[in-house]
Amino acid sequence: MSRLQHFGWFFSRGFGPQGWGHPYFDWGYRWTEPALYQQSARELEQAGLDLVIIEDGPSLGSPETLDLRVRKAYGGPKHDPVALTSFLLAATSHLGIAPTVNAGAWGPYLAARHFASLHHLSGHRVGVNVVTDVPSTRHYGVPRVTHDQAYDRADEWLRAVRELWHSWDDGALVDDPSTWHYADGSKLRRTRFEGEYFDVEGPLNAIPFTDGDPAIVSPGGSPKGIAFAGAHSDVQLALAPLQLDRVRAYRQRVIDAAVAAGRPAGAVKTLFVFKPEIVASDEEVERVVRASFDPSDEVLQAILQGQSSDLETDLTVLPLDRPVDPSIFGEHVSQGSIKGLLGTFDDFASATLRELLVAKARKGRIDEHAGFVGTAEQVADFIEEFGEEADNDGFIFSGDLHPVTVHRYLDELVPVLRRRGILRREYGGGGIQGNLHGF
């Protein structure tokens, strides 16, 4: 029997128009109301997933790209994921929920108090996906900093938050109804965090935790991002090519960073974003793959719209049969997004825009490691291989938090993974930390 792996769900569109642009929008759910997400979260809990990570992009981008971002609802609107978190926690009993929070947007004391409250309300099932997005901080009255400085600020932010969470020493909470003695003030520390970006005083006006702190999730794959994960995170949300050597090397970088920060080698679960396309038969795998080799103009335009939104650059006005001039990307565009457009090409001079889009449309068989189309058994083989050969901690499925998307991924896959001993059958307790570190 194979070893257990960890699984989660990355709610990749964020709290926005679920199903927009897809046929399943006509199921008629209201994306602004909680029922859609609560139903999906209950299904994920039934499947035995560890946690849901809610993506967020609080900014609609620059004035020049507003229409580009909202035209197809790729980049907005998005409502606050922290507000949605309470509803998902109320609908479930074991599933962890980790909304995205920009360390430049929330003051440390407010964040510490808010997430401490949610952690208690949920039976210790809250996480925080800490991001360092620089451009959006202009909405919060926070000075703009460089990429590396943003990680320095996030490091300070999280250290200040944790200092507040632990400002009640052992024995501070008395909670004795026989004497009506609730707390011992002499064991509450008047903490003071003084850094370059934050000056925060404690103690926190919230009681301590019994099942560990809220879980920290981090998504950054740069050297600075990996170092941050090693020092602070419980989960590294990893975006990387799903090749055995690349996964093994990425995971080792996270382990090395944790050890360098004085933490155990297994302190961080590295979970790779995974978007399989599960079909009913091997014949259907072959049909889907072959069809993708000759994508329609409609398919290419849909990819172009999504890339334009991600890059905050209108690619739809460019000629398809010429190379992209990289000077069109402003300083606000992340290098990761630009590399994402390039895919396997070395540079923009080596391909036309059409060739870039065709490469993105092309699919491959998962059993040949050429793509991610496969039957449930073939996808399970892939997951099992990465656990055995690359010692992978697990995967994060990515998509809308919509029942159609959830069932498309999991209906046939969950039973196969459970029969093989890869996916949990029950939760062990201990909240989100128990989910992540129980095995």
ZABA-385595 format. One record per residue (C-alpha): residue number from 0; residue in three letters; y, x, z. Coordinates in steps of 0.1 Angstrom, whole numbers, plus 5000, padded with zeros to 4 digits. Layout:
+-----+-----+------+------+------+
:   n : res :   py :   px :   pz :
+-----+-----+------+------+------+
: NUM : ALA :    Y :    X :    Z :
...
+-----+-----+------+------+------+
END
This chain:
+-----+-----+------+------+------+
:   n : res :   py :   px :   pz :
+-----+-----+------+------+------+
:   0 : MET : 5000 : 5000 : 5000 :
:   1 : SER : 5035 : 5013 : 4991 :
:   2 : ARG : 5061 : 5018 : 5017 :
:   3 : LEU : 5089 : 4993 : 5025 :
:   4 : GLN : 5122 : 4996 : 5007 :
:   5 : HIS : 5156 : 4981 : 5015 :
:   6 : PHE : 5172 : 4955 : 4992 :
:   7 : GLY : 5207 : 4940 : 4991 :
:   8 : TRP : 5229 : 4919 : 4968 :
:   9 : PHE : 5262 : 4932 : 4955 :
:  10 : PHE : 5284 : 4901 : 4948 :
:  11 : SER : 5300 : 4919 : 4919 :
:  12 : ARG : 5325 : 4894 : 4907 :
:  13 : GLY : 5338 : 4889 : 4942 :
:  14 : PHE : 5351 : 4856 : 4955 :
:  15 : GLY : 5362 : 4844 : 4921 :
:  16 : PRO : 5351 : 4819 : 4894 :
:  17 : GLN : 5313 : 4821 : 4896 :
:  18 : GLY : 5296 : 4813 : 4864 :
:  19 : TRP : 5328 : 4814 : 4843 :
:  20 : GLY : 5320 : 4822 : 4807 :
:  21 : HIS : 5282 : 4815 : 4812 :
:  22 : PRO : 5262 : 4783 : 4805 :
:  23 : TYR : 5253 : 4780 : 4842 :
:  24 : PHE : 5290 : 4772 : 4850 :
:  25 : ASP : 5280 : 4736 : 4840 :
:  26 : TRP : 5259 : 4733 : 4871 :
:  27 : GLY : 5292 : 4721 : 4884 :
:  28 : TYR : 5296 : 4741 : 4916 :
:  29 : ARG : 5332 : 4745 : 4929 :
:  30 : TRP : 5338 : 4782 : 4932 :
:  31 : THR : 5367 : 4777 : 4957 :
:  32 : GLU : 5344 : 4759 : 4982 :
:  33 : PRO : 5317 : 4775 : 5004 :
:  34 : ALA : 5286 : 4754 : 4995 :
:  35 : LEU : 5278 : 4775 : 4963 :
:  36 : TYR : 5278 : 4808 : 4983 :
:  37 : GLN : 5260 : 4794 : 5013 :
:  38 : GLN : 5232 : 4781 : 4992 :
:  39 : SER : 5228 : 4814 : 4975 :
:  40 : ALA : 5230 : 4833 : 5008 :
:  41 : ARG : 5202 : 4812 : 5022 :
:  42 : GLU : 5180 : 4820 : 4992 :
:  43 : LEU : 5187 : 4857 : 4997 :
:  44 : GLU : 5177 : 4855 : 5033 :
:  45 : GLN : 5145 : 4837 : 5023 :
:  46 : ALA : 5138 : 4866 : 5000 :
:  47 : GLY : 5142 : 4891 : 5028 :
:  48 : LEU : 5172 : 4910 : 5017 :
:  49 : ASP : 5191 : 4932 : 5042 :
:  50 : LEU : 5226 : 4924 : 5033 :
:  51 : VAL : 5252 : 4910 : 5009 :
:  52 : ILE : 5281 : 4932 : 4999 :
:  53 : ILE : 5311 : 4912 : 4987 :
:  54 : GLU : 5332 : 4930 : 4961 :
:  55 : ASP : 5370 : 4926 : 4961 :
:  56 : GLY : 5399 : 4936 : 4940 :
:  57 : PRO : 5430 : 4923 : 4958 :
:  58 : SER : 5454 : 4933 : 4930 :
:  59 : LEU : 5457 : 4916 : 4896 :
:  60 : GLY : 5468 : 4950 : 4882 :
:  61 : SER : 5501 : 4960 : 4865 :
:  62 : PRO : 5525 : 4934 : 4851 :
:  63 : GLU : 5515 : 4945 : 4816 :
:  64 : THR : 5478 : 4937 : 4821 :
:  65 : LEU : 5480 : 4904 : 4841 :
:  66 : ASP : 5469 : 4882 : 4812 :
:  67 : LEU : 5441 : 4907 : 4803 :
:  68 : ARG : 5428 : 4904 : 4839 :
:  69 : VAL : 5428 : 4866 : 4842 :
:  70 : ARG : 5422 : 4855 : 4806 :
:  71 : LYS : 5384 : 4855 : 4810 :
:  72 : ALA : 5385 : 4857 : 4849 :
:  73 : TYR : 5370 : 4892 : 4848 :
:  74 : GLY : 5396 : 4908 : 4872 :
:  75 : GLY : 5409 : 4877 : 4889 :
:  76 : PRO : 5416 : 4854 : 4905 :
:  77 : LYS : 5398 : 4865 : 4937 :
:  78 : HIS : 5401 : 4849 : 4971 :
:  79 : ASP : 5397 : 4868 : 5003 :
:  80 : PRO : 5361 : 4880 : 5010 :
:  81 : VAL : 5366 : 4883 : 5047 :
:  82 : ALA : 5374 : 4845 : 5049 :
:  83 : LEU : 5342 : 4837 : 5030 :
:  84 : THR : 5322 : 4859 : 5053 :
:  85 : SER : 5324 : 4834 : 5082 :
:  86 : PHE : 5309 : 4807 : 5060 :
:  87 : LEU : 5280 : 4829 : 5048 :
:  88 : LEU : 5272 : 4839 : 5084 :
:  89 : ALA : 5272 : 4803 : 5095 :
:  90 : ALA : 5247 : 4794 : 5068 :
:  91 : THR : 5222 : 4822 : 5077 :
:  92 : SER : 5205 : 4837 : 5107 :
:  93 : HIS : 5194 : 4872 : 5097 :
:  94 : LEU : 5212 : 4883 : 5065 :
:  95 : GLY : 5240 : 4909 : 5070 :
:  96 : ILE : 5273 : 4902 : 5053 :
:  97 : ALA : 5297 : 4931 : 5044 :
:  98 : PRO : 5330 : 4921 : 5028 :
:  99 : THR : 5351 : 4948 : 5011 :
: 100 : VAL : 5381 : 4960 : 5030 :
: 101 : ASN : 5407 : 4984 : 5018 :
: 102 : ALA : 5415 : 5009 : 5045 :
: 103 : GLY : 5452 : 5009 : 5034 :
: 104 : ALA : 5455 : 4971 : 5038 :
: 105 : TRP : 5443 : 4964 : 5073 :
: 106 : GLY : 5458 : 4980 : 5104 :
: 107 : PRO : 5431 : 4996 : 5125 :
: 108 : TYR : 5437 : 4974 : 5156 :
: 109 : LEU : 5437 : 4942 : 5136 :
: 110 : ALA : 5405 : 4953 : 5117 :
: 111 : ALA : 5387 : 4963 : 5149 :
: 112 : ARG : 5395 : 4931 : 5166 :
: 113 : HIS : 5387 : 4909 : 5136 :
: 114 : PHE : 5354 : 4924 : 5128 :
: 115 : ALA : 5344 : 4927 : 5164 :
: 116 : SER : 5349 : 4889 : 5167 :
: 117 : LEU : 5329 : 4883 : 5135 :
: 118 : HIS : 5301 : 4906 : 5148 :
: 119 : HIS : 5298 : 4887 : 5180 :
: 120 : LEU : 5300 : 4853 : 5163 :
: 121 : SER : 5272 : 4862 : 5139 :
: 122 : GLY : 5247 : 4878 : 5163 :
: 123 : HIS : 5257 : 4913 : 5151 :
: 124 : ARG : 5253 : 4908 : 5114 :
: 125 : VAL : 5286 : 4920 : 5100 :
: 126 : GLY : 5293 : 4950 : 5078 :
: 127 : VAL : 5324 : 4965 : 5063 :
: 128 : ASN : 5325 : 4979 : 5027 :
: 129 : VAL : 5353 : 5004 : 5031 :
: 130 : VAL : 5371 : 5012 : 4999 :
: 131 : THR : 5401 : 5035 : 4991 :
: 132 : ASP : 5416 : 5018 : 4960 :
: 133 : VAL : 5450 : 5034 : 4957 :
: 134 : PRO : 5470 : 5012 : 4932 :
: 135 : SER : 5465 : 4979 : 4952 :
: 136 : THR : 5481 : 4994 : 4983 :
: 137 : ARG : 5515 : 4988 : 4968 :
: 138 : HIS : 5510 : 4951 : 4978 :
: 139 : TYR : 5508 : 4960 : 5015 :
: 140 : GLY : 5539 : 4982 : 5019 :
: 141 : VAL : 5517 : 5013 : 5023 :
: 142 : PRO : 5528 : 5046 : 5007 :
: 143 : ARG : 5508 : 5055 : 4976 :
: 144 : VAL : 5486 : 5086 : 4981 :
: 145 : THR : 5463 : 5107 : 4960 :
: 146 : HIS : 5425 : 5100 : 4956 :
: 147 : ASP : 5416 : 5126 : 4982 :
: 148 : GLN : 5444 : 5116 : 5006 :
: 149 : ALA : 5431 : 5080 : 5004 :
: 150 : TYR : 5398 : 5092 : 5017 :
: 151 : ASP : 5416 : 5111 : 5045 :
: 152 : ARG : 5434 : 5079 : 5054 :
: 153 : ALA : 5401 : 5059 : 5053 :
: 154 : ASP : 5385 : 5086 : 5076 :
: 155 : GLU : 5414 : 5082 : 5101 :
: 156 : TRP : 5412 : 5044 : 5098 :
: 157 : LEU : 5375 : 5043 : 5106 :
: 158 : ARG : 5377 : 5068 : 5134 :
: 159 : ALA : 5406 : 5047 : 5150 :
: 160 : VAL : 5386 : 5015 : 5145 :
: 161 : ARG : 5355 : 5030 : 5161 :
: 162 : GLU : 5375 : 5044 : 5190 :
: 163 : LEU : 5388 : 5009 : 5197 :
: 164 : TRP : 5353 : 4994 : 5194 :
: 165 : HIS : 5341 : 5018 : 5221 :
: 166 : SER : 5372 : 5017 : 5244 :
: 167 : TRP : 5351 : 4997 : 5269 :
: 168 : ASP : 5329 : 5021 : 5288 :
: 169 : ASP : 5294 : 5014 : 5302 :
: 170 : GLY : 5298 : 4990 : 5331 :
: 171 : ALA : 5332 : 4977 : 5320 :
: 172 : LEU : 5317 : 4943 : 5312 :
: 173 : VAL : 5305 : 4929 : 5345 :
: 174 : ASP : 5300 : 4892 : 5335 :
: 175 : ASP : 5289 : 4881 : 5370 :
: 176 : PRO : 5293 : 4843 : 5375 :
: 177 : SER : 5282 : 4846 : 5411 :
: 178 : THR : 5314 : 4864 : 5419 :
: 179 : TRP : 5335 : 4854 : 5389 :
: 180 : HIS : 5340 : 4890 : 5382 :
: 181 : TYR : 5342 : 4894 : 5345 :
: 182 : ALA : 5353 : 4929 : 5337 :
: 183 : ASP : 5361 : 4962 : 5355 :
: 184 : GLY : 5396 : 4973 : 5343 :
: 185 : SER : 5390 : 5008 : 5356 :
: 186 : LYS : 5364 : 5013 : 5329 :
: 187 : LEU : 5386 : 5003 : 5300 :
: 188 : ARG : 5401 : 5033 : 5285 :
: 189 : ARG : 5437 : 5034 : 5272 :
: 190 : THR : 5428 : 5051 : 5240 :
: 191 : ARG : 5453 : 5067 : 5217 :
: 192 : PHE : 5445 : 5077 : 5182 :
: 193 : GLU : 5472 : 5099 : 5166 :
: 194 : GLY : 5467 : 5110 : 5131 :
: 195 : GLU : 5487 : 5117 : 5099 :
: 196 : TYR : 5484 : 5080 : 5088 :
: 197 : PHE : 5478 : 5060 : 5120 :
: 198 : ASP : 5491 : 5059 : 5156 :
: 199 : VAL : 5470 : 5033 : 5174 :
: 200 : GLU : 5467 : 5025 : 5211 :
: 201 : GLY : 5438 : 5008 : 5229 :
: 202 : PRO : 5418 : 4994 : 5246 :
: 203 : LEU : 5406 : 4967 : 5223 :
: 204 : ASN : 5409 : 4931 : 5235 :
: 205 : ALA : 5373 : 4924 : 5225 :
: 206 : ILE : 5340 : 4930 : 5244 :
: 207 : PRO : 5315 : 4957 : 5234 :
: 208 : PHE : 5285 : 4953 : 5212 :
: 209 : THR : 5248 : 4951 : 5223 :
: 210 : ASP : 5231 : 4957 : 5189 :
: 211 : GLY : 5252 : 4984 : 5174 :
: 212 : ASP : 5285 : 4985 : 5156 :
: 213 : PRO : 5292 : 4966 : 5123 :
: 214 : ALA : 5274 : 4985 : 5095 :
: 215 : ILE : 5297 : 5006 : 5074 :
: 216 : VAL : 5292 : 5006 : 5036 :
: 217 : SER : 5309 : 5030 : 5012 :
: 218 : PRO : 5308 : 5031 : 4974 :
: 219 : GLY : 5324 : 5064 : 4964 :
: 220 : GLY : 5304 : 5089 : 4944 :
: 221 : SER : 5329 : 5117 : 4943 :
: 222 : PRO : 5325 : 5148 : 4965 :
: 223 : LYS : 5351 : 5133 : 4989 :
: 224 : GLY : 5333 : 5099 : 4988 :
: 225 : ILE : 5299 : 5114 : 4995 :
: 226 : ALA : 5313 : 5134 : 5024 :
: 227 : PHE : 5329 : 5102 : 5038 :
: 228 : ALA : 5295 : 5084 : 5035 :
: 229 : GLY : 5278 : 5113 : 5053 :
: 230 : ALA : 5302 : 5112 : 5082 :
: 231 : HIS : 5305 : 5074 : 5086 :
: 232 : SER : 5283 : 5051 : 5066 :
: 233 : ASP : 5251 : 5032 : 5072 :
: 234 : VAL : 5248 : 5023 : 5035 :
: 235 : GLN : 5259 : 5043 : 5004 :
: 236 : LEU : 5264 : 5018 : 4975 :
: 237 : ALA : 5253 : 5042 : 4947 :
: 238 : LEU : 5263 : 5038 : 4911 :
: 239 : ALA : 5243 : 5064 : 4891 :
: 240 : PRO : 5219 : 5065 : 4862 :
: 241 : LEU : 5185 : 5053 : 4874 :
: 242 : GLN : 5166 : 5084 : 4864 :
: 243 : LEU : 5142 : 5100 : 4890 :
: 244 : ASP : 5159 : 5133 : 4890 :
: 245 : ARG : 5194 : 5118 : 4892 :
: 246 : VAL : 5184 : 5094 : 4920 :
: 247 : ARG : 5167 : 5122 : 4939 :
: 248 : ALA : 5197 : 5145 : 4936 :
: 249 : TYR : 5222 : 5118 : 4946 :
: 250 : ARG : 5202 : 5109 : 4976 :
: 251 : GLN : 5199 : 5145 : 4987 :
: 252 : ARG : 5237 : 5149 : 4985 :
: 253 : VAL : 5241 : 5120 : 5009 :
: 254 : ILE : 5215 : 5135 : 5032 :
: 255 : ASP : 5232 : 5169 : 5031 :
: 256 : ALA : 5266 : 5153 : 5039 :
: 257 : ALA : 5251 : 5134 : 5069 :
: 258 : VAL : 5235 : 5166 : 5083 :
: 259 : ALA : 5268 : 5185 : 5077 :
: 260 : ALA : 5286 : 5158 : 5097 :
: 261 : GLY : 5261 : 5162 : 5126 :
: 262 : ARG : 5242 : 5131 : 5119 :
: 263 : PRO : 5204 : 5126 : 5113 :
: 264 : ALA : 5191 : 5131 : 5078 :
: 265 : GLY : 5181 : 5094 : 5076 :
: 266 : ALA : 5214 : 5080 : 5090 :
: 267 : VAL : 5226 : 5067 : 5056 :
: 268 : LYS : 5205 : 5043 : 5034 :
: 269 : THR : 5214 : 5051 : 4998 :
: 270 : LEU : 5209 : 5019 : 4978 :
: 271 : PHE : 5213 : 5021 : 4940 :
: 272 : VAL : 5229 : 4993 : 4921 :
: 273 : PHE : 5202 : 4976 : 4899 :
: 274 : LYS : 5205 : 4949 : 4872 :
: 275 : PRO : 5171 : 4943 : 4858 :
: 276 : GLU : 5165 : 4916 : 4831 :
: 277 : ILE : 5132 : 4899 : 4840 :
: 278 : VAL : 5113 : 4880 : 4813 :
: 279 : ALA : 5080 : 4862 : 4812 :
: 280 : SER : 5058 : 4884 : 4791 :
: 281 : ASP : 5055 : 4918 : 4774 :
: 282 : GLU : 5060 : 4901 : 4740 :
: 283 : GLU : 5093 : 4887 : 4753 :
: 284 : VAL : 5103 : 4921 : 4765 :
: 285 : GLU : 5099 : 4935 : 4730 :
: 286 : ARG : 5118 : 4906 : 4714 :
: 287 : VAL : 5148 : 4910 : 4738 :
: 288 : VAL : 5149 : 4947 : 4733 :
: 289 : ARG : 5147 : 4945 : 4695 :
: 290 : ALA : 5174 : 4918 : 4693 :
: 291 : SER : 5198 : 4940 : 4712 :
: 292 : PHE : 5197 : 4967 : 4685 :
: 293 : ASP : 5218 : 4945 : 4662 :
: 294 : PRO : 5244 : 4929 : 4685 :
: 295 : SER : 5266 : 4901 : 4672 :
: 296 : ASP : 5304 : 4903 : 4670 :
: 297 : GLU : 5304 : 4877 : 4699 :
: 298 : VAL : 5284 : 4900 : 4721 :
: 299 : LEU : 5306 : 4930 : 4712 :
: 300 : GLN : 5337 : 4910 : 4720 :
: 301 : ALA : 5324 : 4899 : 4754 :
: 302 : ILE : 5317 : 4936 : 4763 :
: 303 : LEU : 5352 : 4945 : 4750 :
: 304 : GLN : 5368 : 4919 : 4772 :
: 305 : GLY : 5350 : 4931 : 4803 :
: 306 : GLN : 5358 : 4968 : 4796 :
: 307 : SER : 5394 : 4959 : 4790 :
: 308 : SER : 5397 : 4942 : 4823 :
: 309 : ASP : 5379 : 4970 : 4842 :
: 310 : LEU : 5401 : 4997 : 4825 :
: 311 : GLU : 5433 : 4976 : 4828 :
: 312 : THR : 5438 : 4986 : 4791 :
: 313 : ASP : 5438 : 4961 : 4762 :
: 314 : LEU : 5410 : 4975 : 4740 :
: 315 : THR : 5409 : 4943 : 4720 :
: 316 : VAL : 5439 : 4954 : 4699 :
: 317 : LEU : 5422 : 4986 : 4688 :
: 318 : PRO : 5403 : 4991 : 4655 :
: 319 : LEU : 5366 : 4990 : 4661 :
: 320 : ASP : 5357 : 5016 : 4635 :
: 321 : ARG : 5379 : 5044 : 4648 :
: 322 : PRO : 5375 : 5066 : 4679 :
: 323 : VAL : 5395 : 5056 : 4710 :
: 324 : ASP : 5425 : 5077 : 4718 :
: 325 : PRO : 5421 : 5086 : 4755 :
: 326 : SER : 5459 : 5088 : 4759 :
: 327 : ILE : 5460 : 5050 : 4760 :
: 328 : PHE : 5446 : 5051 : 4795 :
: 329 : GLY : 5474 : 5053 : 4821 :
: 330 : GLU : 5472 : 5072 : 4854 :
: 331 : HIS : 5462 : 5040 : 4872 :
: 332 : VAL : 5428 : 5039 : 4854 :
: 333 : SER : 5400 : 5054 : 4873 :
: 334 : GLN : 5380 : 5083 : 4858 :
: 335 : GLY : 5348 : 5065 : 4867 :
: 336 : SER : 5357 : 5035 : 4846 :
: 337 : ILE : 5366 : 5058 : 4817 :
: 338 : LYS : 5333 : 5076 : 4820 :
: 339 : GLY : 5316 : 5041 : 4821 :
: 340 : LEU : 5331 : 5033 : 4787 :
: 341 : LEU : 5319 : 5066 : 4773 :
: 342 : GLY : 5283 : 5060 : 4786 :
: 343 : THR : 5261 : 5087 : 4771 :
: 344 : PHE : 5287 : 5101 : 4747 :
: 345 : ASP : 5303 : 5134 : 4755 :
: 346 : ASP : 5338 : 5125 : 4746 :
: 347 : PHE : 5359 : 5099 : 4727 :
: 348 : ALA : 5360 : 5120 : 4695 :
: 349 : SER : 5322 : 5117 : 4692 :
: 350 : ALA : 5320 : 5079 : 4686 :
: 351 : THR : 5340 : 5050 : 4673 :
: 352 : LEU : 5348 : 5021 : 4696 :
: 353 : ARG : 5322 : 5000 : 4678 :
: 354 : GLU : 5296 : 5027 : 4686 :
: 355 : LEU : 5305 : 5027 : 4722 :
: 356 : LEU : 5302 : 4989 : 4724 :
: 357 : VAL : 5269 : 4989 : 4705 :
: 358 : ALA : 5255 : 5015 : 4729 :
: 359 : LYS : 5264 : 4993 : 4758 :
: 360 : ALA : 5248 : 4962 : 4742 :
: 361 : ARG : 5216 : 4980 : 4735 :
: 362 : LYS : 5187 : 4973 : 4759 :
: 363 : GLY : 5155 : 4991 : 4766 :
: 364 : ARG : 5121 : 4987 : 4782 :
: 365 : ILE : 5119 : 4994 : 4819 :
: 366 : ASP : 5084 : 5006 : 4816 :
: 367 : GLU : 5096 : 5033 : 4793 :
: 368 : HIS : 5126 : 5042 : 4814 :
: 369 : ALA : 5147 : 5033 : 4784 :
: 370 : GLY : 5165 : 5003 : 4799 :
: 371 : PHE : 5159 : 4975 : 4824 :
: 372 : VAL : 5141 : 4947 : 4805 :
: 373 : GLY : 5107 : 4940 : 4818 :
: 374 : THR : 5083 : 4915 : 4834 :
: 375 : ALA : 5082 : 4911 : 4872 :
: 376 : GLU : 5052 : 4934 : 4874 :
: 377 : GLN : 5070 : 4961 : 4852 :
: 378 : VAL : 5102 : 4959 : 4873 :
: 379 : ALA : 5081 : 4962 : 4905 :
: 380 : ASP : 5063 : 4993 : 4890 :
: 381 : PHE : 5098 : 5008 : 4884 :
: 382 : ILE : 5109 : 5001 : 4920 :
: 383 : GLU : 5077 : 5014 : 4934 :
: 384 : GLU : 5079 : 5046 : 4913 :
: 385 : PHE : 5114 : 5053 : 4926 :
: 386 : GLY : 5102 : 5048 : 4962 :
: 387 : GLU : 5072 : 5071 : 4958 :
: 388 : GLU : 5085 : 5097 : 4934 :
: 389 : ALA : 5122 : 5099 : 4944 :
: 390 : ASP : 5118 : 5088 : 4981 :
: 391 : ASN : 5144 : 5061 : 4972 :
: 392 : ASP : 5157 : 5040 : 5001 :
: 393 : GLY : 5160 : 5009 : 4980 :
: 394 : PHE : 5182 : 4989 : 4955 :
: 395 : ILE : 5212 : 4966 : 4954 :
: 396 : PHE : 5209 : 4938 : 4929 :
: 397 : SER : 5242 : 4930 : 4913 :
: 398 : GLY : 5256 : 4898 : 4899 :
: 399 : ASP : 5273 : 4865 : 4907 :
: 400 : LEU : 5265 : 4849 : 4941 :
: 401 : HIS : 5252 : 4819 : 4923 :
: 402 : PRO : 5218 : 4802 : 4926 :
: 403 : VAL : 5210 : 4806 : 4889 :
: 404 : THR : 5216 : 4844 : 4891 :
: 405 : VAL : 5197 : 4848 : 4924 :
: 406 : HIS : 5167 : 4829 : 4910 :
: 407 : ARG : 5168 : 4847 : 4877 :
: 408 : TYR : 5164 : 4880 : 4895 :
: 409 : LEU : 5141 : 4871 : 4924 :
: 410 : ASP : 5118 : 4841 : 4916 :
: 411 : GLU : 5090 : 4861 : 4902 :
: 412 : LEU : 5099 : 4895 : 4916 :
: 413 : VAL : 5098 : 4887 : 4953 :
: 414 : PRO : 5061 : 4877 : 4954 :
: 415 : VAL : 5051 : 4909 : 4935 :
: 416 : LEU : 5071 : 4932 : 4958 :
: 417 : ARG : 5057 : 4915 : 4989 :
: 418 : ARG : 5021 : 4917 : 4977 :
: 419 : ARG : 5027 : 4955 : 4972 :
: 420 : GLY : 5042 : 4960 : 5006 :
: 421 : ILE : 5076 : 4970 : 4992 :
: 422 : LEU : 5097 : 4940 : 5004 :
: 423 : ARG : 5098 : 4928 : 5040 :
: 424 : ARG : 5081 : 4894 : 5048 :
: 425 : GLU : 5101 : 4889 : 5080 :
: 426 : TYR : 5131 : 4902 : 5099 :
: 427 : GLY : 5127 : 4923 : 5131 :
: 428 : GLY : 5158 : 4915 : 5150 :
: 429 : GLY : 5188 : 4937 : 5159 :
: 430 : GLY : 5213 : 4922 : 5135 :
: 431 : ILE : 5224 : 4941 : 5104 :
: 432 : GLN : 5217 : 4975 : 5120 :
: 433 : GLY : 5181 : 4963 : 5127 :
: 434 : ASN : 5178 : 4953 : 5091 :
: 435 : LEU : 5189 : 4987 : 5078 :
: 436 : HIS : 5173 : 5010 : 5104 :
: 437 : GLY : 5142 : 4990 : 5115 :
: 438 : PHE : 5121 : 5011 : 5090 :
+-----+-----+------+------+------+
END
